[in-house]
Structures are given as C-alpha cells and as structure tokens.
Amino acid sequence: MSGKRMRETEQMYQIVKANIGVELFVESSNFRPNNVQAAATDVDPAQIGNYSCLLDENRVEEGHLNDGRLNIDVSDNIESDDNNYDDDNEIDTSYSIQELPNENEPFDEVIRNWALRTYQSHQALNSLLAILRSRTSDKLPKDSRTLLRTRQSEKEIVAIPGGELWYPGVRSVLHQHFGNAQPRVSSFSLNFFVDGLPLNKNTRKQFWPILMSIQEMPEVSVFMVGNFYGASKPKSTEVFLRPLVNELNELMQHGIAIANKLITVRVRAFIADSPARAFIKGVAFHNNPHGCQKCTVVGQHHNGTDVVYFPRVDAPARTDADFRALKYEDHHRENTPLVDLPYFDIIKDVISSDCRHQIDYGVTRTFVNGLKAGKLGRHRKWSVDTVNRVNGLLKNVEIPAEFHRKFRDIDVTDLWHASEFNMFLHYASFVVLKFILTELEYKHFMLYYCSIKLFSSNVYREYWPEADRMLKQFIVEYGTLYGVEHLNSNMHSLVHIYDDVCRFGPLESFSSYRFEGKLQHVKNSLRNGHKVLVQAANRIPVQTKRSPYCKHFTFPYLESTHSGVTLHVDSNISLFSGTEDNWFLTKDFYIVQYSGAQKDGLTINIYGKTFNKITESHTFYYSHMMKDIYEADICDLSQEVMIFLTTDIKCKLVAIKTNKTSYVFVPFIHTLTE
C-alpha cells in the first residue's frame, strides 16, 4: 500500500472511530513494521537527536454505554484498601523494545496484533476491515471474530460460592503462549499474584484474577491462569485456589513438555497486597492485633482510637511448621489449599515486602501526605509558599524516558499513583525534604531513604545487613517523633524486608508493578457490561500468545530513528542524545553526558563529555550508605568528547538541578550493574 493511500485510509478510519461510542481504551502507537532498523556504521554522533518512544503512553477514553448494563469505566482511578491501580505503571505487553513486529509479518497478522494491543471493539474493527477490504487488495476477513480468532470460553466457566470462576490453568496458558517454540530455559520458577479488581466505582462487581510470571524469563508477558467474578471476593479460599494447587502439584511432580522440551516447575512466590494475602492464607487481616504474617508481634489499640499499632521490631518469627500445625490460634481464620504445595514455605514464600503496596503506596505516601497535611508530629499544614517551593524543586528533576510522566504538583498527591511516590522517594525526596524537615527529622528520614535504596539493587547486597539495622532504627524512632499510632501494618512490615530480599533478591525482583499492569489489560479487554467474565476469558489468552513474526535484538545495539541514533545497552539501559535523559555513570566513576554512539566493527563506541570535577554528595545528609550519589557544577563539564564502551557503564543517572549551575546525580536504580 502506498504511503499516500495509507494516510487516506487512516484518516477515514479516524472518522469512523469517532462515531463509535463504545471504545474504552485506545493506545497511541508508533507501531510500524519498519520503524526499527540497524544504525549505519558511519553515523555522525553530532547528528544524533531525540528518541521517539516505541511504546507511547496509553491514552484512556471513557466508554459511553446506554444499554443499561454495567458500565466498565477504565478511566476510573481504582482504590481498594491500600491499593491504587496505575495507568502509567510498567504495563505488561506482548511487545517490547527487544521484540517488535517485522516486515515479514502478514498484513492480516499486523492488524490482528494491533487490534489486540489497543483493545479495539468488534464494532470498530469491523468498520476498519470494511474500509481496508474496499480500499486495498489485501485479503482480509469480513468479521473481526475471524481475524482475532476469538476463543469461545463460556463453557469453561463454572459457578462457585459468591460468583463464577474461569480457570484455564497453568499448562494451558503456557502451551498457548509458546506453541511450537521451545523456551530458552529448562526450569520455570513461577510467581503468582492475586488481587481484587473493582470494575467500576458505581458497582461492587469485581474480578479476582490469578496472574503468573516466569522468573527466569522476564521478557515473557504476565499470564492470567484464572479469574473470579462476583460482587465481593470469593466466599471460599478452598474453592478458589484448589484447582491451581492441584495442577501445580502435578506439574511440580512431572514437569511440563513444551515443544518436546521437558520443563521442571517450582513455585517461587505468591505476591499480593495485605488484604489479598490474608485472604489466600486464611489468616487475620492486617488491622487485626494478630495480623502480621511474618512474626508473632501482637498489635495494641491506641487509646481513644480504633487504630492498631505494632510497637515491636524483634518479635519471634512465625514458622511454616507451626502454621501447618495450626498453632497460631488468633492468627488463623480458615484453612488454605496453599499448605498442600510441596517445597513451599507458607510464611517465607508469601511475600509481604512488595514495594508497590507496602513502600510506595504505603509508607512513602502516608509520610508525604501526613507532612503536607500537618498530621505528623508537630508539623503544621504546608503553607502555599512551601507547596510552591516543593513544586519548583520537583520541576528540576530530569526524569528519564522510562517514566511516562514528569512529577505532578505536590498539592495533588491524592491523585498520584504508586509509581509517582516511587519516583519521589528515589529521585527527589532527599533534596525536597532537606528544606522541609528539621535536622533531626531529616536524618531520621534518610535512614528510610538509604535503606530502601540499598535493598533495591543487587549491587548493594553487601550493605543489606546495615540497611536492615537502619530500617529498624527508623521504625523505632518514627513512633517517638510522630506518635506510636502511626506504626501501622505497613510501617511494621518494613521489619521483614531484609528476610524477603535475602530470599528472593532486590525489591524489584518481587514487585507487583508488572502484575498491576496486567490488571489494566484485563479490565481494558472488556467491551461492555454483558458477560464480562466471558469477555475477559475470550480476549486475554490471545493477547499473551507469542508471535512467530517478532524481531529479536541482541544487546547492545543501535537504533536508527528519524531524529538520530539511540543506544540500547541492555534491556534496562537506553541512552538518548539531546535530551534530559542522557547521563550515565561509569565503573571508574566518571559522570558522562551522552552525545552519541557509533559502531566500529563488533564494538560500539560511546561518545560523551565528562565533568572535570565531581564530589560525593555532602550538601545533603552524608552517610557512607549514600552510594553513587554525586554533585557537580555544569560549568565544570568538559567540552572534550571522550570515548567509552558499553562495558564501562555502571548505571544511568537522574539529574536534579539544585540551583542555576549545580546538579545532584542519583543512580536510576534498576539500571545498576555489577
């Protein structure tokens, strides 16, 4: 199809789409089969420009349904207990920078994958197919159901107490995804995630999906292996989880054959927020005095309030053996099928330290909002001048492209997502709060900041014992500074981060962020309020199927775009010239402003400017635990271009401008390499 004709077709489709009022979700995308190509070896670094994101930020449109059924409004900002669903988190997708459609992909497959990725309704897709059939020579089906190869899953749904359950199972979704392609590994360590997903603020109807990821293959999308639909959570943990437990027992005993390759299976962890953890384990909820799932601390009721606080940081740990023997009488509510899983420690392998729920949307959000509202200690509500000053400081943080948005104003933190509190903690808090807190309070906060930073990367593993000590000191002093009533379950659970990271790795390795992204996929797959579980069951499996037409890139590589060349060092690190997103730290402790890159045989040369002088950050709270944080003056940036190799890079840096010429540089935490 010619470029002119394609543009005309796209314009006509936009007109048709504007008249279709049932669209709930549309993703803007630069999706083109030919938009990624190898960079020429004679690229001039000076010509390298801005980077256009391959996966644009999702755009949400409100659905308009008038059939009297349940209105599934994906623009709702869902909240449930301590939960908040991001629309800008790490959205799980079938495509990534490493895996993109190529020019060999048939046109009908291109349209099919686009429709699945962007959640097109059958009505919109039928309209597009009609246009394409009349304006192109491509042989396309008339009906969207034929193109999408929509599953018919209604017969797989069974009624259980409280609602309906669809359970395709672990084996089914793995075969569906891999097809005839053998996995690159021979063992699967499976992570499971369970959470409630309200469908609309105006109804109690909700999903309770069971999601799964493969630890050894992070590039593979999250799977939905089961889903419950009802007016509340499932009435019975036994009925809800029994099919999963029975299948896992069989898979752990016999393995699974995928494309004639036998894969061994084990359960690595269950991840959930506090209410969902209590539900799947059948134990007391987090606001119960016996609600801690890791230790035997007994909470106390604060005088004059219903608040339960947990003052101890040294209570004896619970054990798997005592749990299975039902020795924790005040902790147990009902039996759980999870105790039937072999080689599974129900205390240690059900994670409580999920950084999204416990840290970002738990402790950090509570602390920031408490300070701002004057509800912590002796602090008064922030004045307009204070708010404006904080907003000015936030605008000086040069946010990398990996984040979908810059900081929003501090006075709208009630609208912030968990990922924004994560950004604030790692890349702004120690600068902003320096001007808000007293010296004593600031040093106390930095115990929290340093500990979470150290627990967030394997690079700092040797410092984890010290981070554990600092975090426990932070908890004890928190009660003294701000009141014991603020030592809630999220604050207490910080005690157990050390045990979780020692068992599973840094915080990001068992984060729920990518699972929360899948929850949005589940919700966005719904077209209307009729038979919503059937809709999700029909659409979700085909969205996670591996495409045989995807390109695979070997890192590092250069990507040529209309504006220049971008260097992809690995799956975590990409460098873009001419943007705010162009600083990195070398293993020899040079701070480099990336200018460009050029291929020289099998080697990629990186061009950049370095500072003549940098210092460890002393302006702010200094500690030997403030790792890889430096200060520099932009006037000291050399004009001489130096050459580096990809193996020289330690991490990307986030730059924070503290005055007209001074910067603080902080590691972009998940890019740190050993």
HELIX and SHEET records of a PDB file:
HELIX    1   1 GLY A    3  ALA A   18  1                                  16    
HELIX    2   2 PRO A   45  GLN A   47  5                                   3    
HELIX    3   3 PHE A  107  ARG A  117  1                                  11    
HELIX    4   4 HIS A  122  ARG A  135  1                                  14    
HELIX    5   5 SER A  144  LEU A  148  1                                   5    
HELIX    6   6 GLU A  154  GLU A  156  5                                   3    
HELIX    7   7 VAL A  170  PHE A  178  1                                   9    
HELIX    8   8 THR A  237  HIS A  254  1                                  18    
HELIX    9   9 SER A  274  LYS A  281  1                                   8    
HELIX   10  10 ASP A  320  ARG A  324  1                                   5    
HELIX   11  11 PRO A  337  ASP A  340  5                                   4    
HELIX   12  12 CYS A  355  THR A  364  3                                  10    
HELIX   13  13 ARG A  365  ALA A  373  1                                   9    
HELIX   14  14 VAL A  384  LYS A  395  1                                  12    
HELIX   15  15 ILE A  410  LEU A  415  5                                   6    
HELIX   16  16 ALA A  418  TYR A  427  1                                  10    
HELIX   17  17 SER A  429  VAL A  432  1                                   4    
HELIX   18  18 LEU A  433  PHE A  435  5                                   3    
HELIX   19  19 GLU A  439  PHE A  455  1                                  17    
HELIX   20  20 ASN A  458  TYR A  463  5                                   6    
HELIX   21  21 TRP A  464  TYR A  482  1                                  19    
HELIX   22  22 VAL A  484  HIS A  486  5                                   3    
HELIX   23  23 SER A  489  SER A  493  1                                   5    
HELIX   24  24 LEU A  494  HIS A  496  5                                   3    
HELIX   25  25 ILE A  497  PHE A  504  1                                   8    
HELIX   26  26 LEU A  507  PHE A  510  5                                   4    
HELIX   27  27 TYR A  513  ASN A  524  1                                  12    
HELIX   28  28 VAL A  532  GLN A  543  1                                  12    
HELIX   29  29 ILE A  634  ASP A  636  5                                   3    
HELIX   30  30 THR A  646  ASP A  648  5                                   3    
HELIX   31  31 ILE A  669  THR A  671  5                                   3    
SHEET    1   A 2 PHE A  25  GLU A  27  0                                        
SHEET    2   A 2 ASN A  58  VAL A  60 -1                                        
SHEET    1   B 2 GLU A  79  SER A  80  0                                        
SHEET    2   B 2 ASN A  83  ASN A  84 -1                                        
SHEET    1   C 2 GLU A  99  PRO A 101  0                                        
SHEET    2   C 2 CYS A 550  HIS A 552 -1                                        
SHEET    1   D 7 ILE A 157  ILE A 160  0                                        
SHEET    2   D 7 GLY A 163  TRP A 166 -1                                        
SHEET    3   D 7 PHE A 223  GLY A 230 -1                                        
SHEET    4   D 7 GLN A 206  ILE A 214 -1                                        
SHEET    5   D 7 SER A 187  VAL A 194 -1                                        
SHEET    6   D 7 LYS A 261  ILE A 271  1                                        
SHEET    7   D 7 ILE A 256  ILE A 258 -1                                        
SHEET    1   E 5 ILE A 157  ILE A 160  0                                        
SHEET    2   E 5 GLY A 163  TRP A 166 -1                                        
SHEET    3   E 5 PHE A 223  GLY A 230 -1                                        
SHEET    4   E 5 GLN A 206  ILE A 214 -1                                        
SHEET    5   E 5 LEU A 197  PRO A 198 -1                                        
SHEET    1   F 7 ILE A 157  ILE A 160  0                                        
SHEET    2   F 7 GLY A 163  TRP A 166 -1                                        
SHEET    3   F 7 PHE A 223  GLY A 230 -1                                        
SHEET    4   F 7 GLN A 206  ILE A 214 -1                                        
SHEET    5   F 7 SER A 187  VAL A 194 -1                                        
SHEET    6   F 7 LYS A 261  ILE A 271  1                                        
SHEET    7   F 7 VAL A 350  ILE A 351  1                                        
SHEET    1   G 2 GLN A 300  HIS A 301  0                                        
SHEET    2   G 2 VAL A 308  TYR A 309 -1                                        
SHEET    1   H 6 VAL A 397  GLU A 398  0                                        
SHEET    2   H 6 ILE A 649  LYS A 657 -1                                        
SHEET    3   H 6 TRP A 583  THR A 586 -1                                        
SHEET    4   H 6 ILE A 591  ASP A 600 -1                                        
SHEET    5   H 6 THR A 603  PHE A 611 -1                                        
SHEET    6   H 6 LEU A 637  PHE A 644 -1                                        
SHEET    1   I 5 VAL A 397  GLU A 398  0                                        
SHEET    2   I 5 ILE A 649  LYS A 657 -1                                        
SHEET    3   I 5 SER A 662  PRO A 667 -1                                        
SHEET    4   I 5 TYR A 630  ASP A 633 -1                                        
SHEET    5   I 5 THR A 615  GLU A 616 -1                                        
SHEET    1   J 3 TYR A 557  THR A 561  0                                        
SHEET    2   J 3 GLY A 564  HIS A 568 -1                                        
SHEET    3   J 3 SER A 574  LEU A 575 -1                                        
END                                                                             
